[in-house]
Amino acid sequence: MSNYQAPLRDMRFVIHELVGSAPICALPAYADCDAELIDAVLEEAGRFAGDILSPLNPVGDRDGARWQAGADGKGEVLTVAGFAAAYKQFADGGWMALPCPPEHGGQGLPRLLAVAVSEMWKSANLSFSHVVTLTHGAIEALMIAGSDDLKATWLPRLVTGEWTGTMNITEPQAGSDLAAISCRAVPQADGSFRINGQKIFITYGDHDMAANIVHLVLARTPDAPAGVKGLSLFLVPKFILDADGNPGEHNDVYCTSIEHKLGVHGSPTTTLVHGDHGGSTGYLIGELGRGLETMFVMMNSARLSVGTEGLGVAQRAWQLASEYAKERIQGTDMTQKSGERVAIVRHPDVRRLLMQQRAHTEAIRALAYSIAALQDVAHQSDDAAARDAAHRSVELLTPVLKGWSTESAVELTSLAIQIFGGMGFVEETGIAQYMRDARITPIYEGTTAIQAADLAGRKIARDGGKVLATLIADMHGDAARLQDSGHATLAAIGARLGASLGHLEAATAALLEKMRTQPAAGLVVAEPFLKLLATVVGGWLMGKAAQIATQAIAAGSTDPFYREKIVSAKFYADHILTRSSGLQATVEADNALLLEMADEAF
């Protein structure tokens, strides 16, 4: 199996031509960034992902992280051979610091660039990338709510990657129902808190790759009210810092086990026990009772990152399927009568499967990078109105990306296995790992149903669909321009997009009415609506990409990439965008019978 090769040509196209790097680099915070720097970073990240991380991916899948009793009789986690050395190279290379603020040692580069680099880590080695995702989330939460002392103490070494971060939310009785969290935080005379409780499903909750681990823990103080309003957020380090600010005494937080999972075997998913030996020391982040509010910063960061995971895994699965299809000789070419045996890439249905993976993945990339650029505007623009509009668009599109990308990754990795045929079902080809790894992505950091409920309730019903209506109007304008382009292929794409926008508008009206009159009926169809919106947005972005490619060809470009992009966009319009009519019908359907059924019937 070959090592990962970053799709640099499409990445550059989306960054520079579709989304547009020039206006992002023109933002005050990114004055030192330009297209040349972006391309240089992409090249170097691609080399690191392909040469260092990709060879470790099958090793992590085969060997997995291991738990063992430590020298003091307490548990510790050993990562897969090679992971620790790779992580040291990663941190020494400045990769953790790439999107982080300069005032804490970061490079301060645009999120538009960071998301492309992140895609590479996730494509090359999803298990390894988890430690990066959680650390970046911890950094963001501390930036938002940490005191000056906490920031000064903990951020610099998180930013460099010398230390890593985690998110401690889930408990055995409290999964998605955060109101059920019971972990306790008792105030101490020195201003710290004594933490007691058990947390489960903690990604990289213990490992041997960094000198310290910074846990962000949701817990409730003794006098806190019931429910989520009683939750506060605490920083709980694996090692208490000594007088010089270096890791010293082991805090009373230990890993008691790790999970044995369907996939991502190289990423340790741990059970952590706080306080079995007197109580672990923690420090309050932000205000008492506002922990969930701060944790949502970390969760939203993680949701966007998981959306990129779906993209990365789908990209790598397509890459492997494409290689195999060009090498596997089987049957004859149906378009000729020579009887010559050919590679399966010549078979019409294999070509359809490959293009379905390619077009779908390209649409997801376009959406992920578009959201990253909107984040840059929301955080860095001098224009208050532009910041507000971008922020609202990010809020609307975050659950769309997370839900659509991850569900698509499961579908697309399955198609990749189909191209391998029987060889895809056995482990020696390596493609099976990607389907197993992909399966967690629609579950963690909020299931697809949670993303859909968030979209339907908080992002659409709450404002009567105003932000969505603005997006739909923009898409209608581009659809009209495609239809009026005078180019037959673009006009066909525009016609498909226009029809699908009609389906989306009708479905939006139906969803709003259901959420107004009977929210349960709206939630039954919230996930199909999310997929409808995502499918149409993907078609819109692919249509824009086709128009840019057509203009490049008209201007004299002979780069075959542009012709391929037009074909990919046309395929998306004909084979994927056309799903919109069926999804509309589902959203509009009356599900009263379903809601009335007795629980015993299920």
VENJO-V178623 format. One record per helix or strand of 3 or more residues. SS is the DSSP state (alpha for helix, beta for strand). FROM is the first residue (numbers start at 1). TO is the last residue. If there is no record, write none. Layout:
SS_FROM_TO, SS_FROM_TO
This chain:
alpha_8_19, alpha_21_25, alpha_28_30, alpha_35_63, beta_66_69, beta_75_78, alpha_83_92, alpha_102_104, alpha_111_124, alpha_126_145, alpha_148_159, beta_163_168, alpha_178_180, beta_184_187, beta_193_203, beta_212_221, alpha_228_230, beta_231_237, beta_239_241, beta_247_250, beta_253_258, beta_269_274, beta_280_285, alpha_291_327, beta_329_332, beta_341_343, alpha_344_346, alpha_348_380, alpha_384_425, alpha_427_429, alpha_432_438, alpha_448_461, alpha_466_483, alpha_488_517, alpha_519_524, alpha_526_554, alpha_560_588, alpha_592_596, alpha_599_601
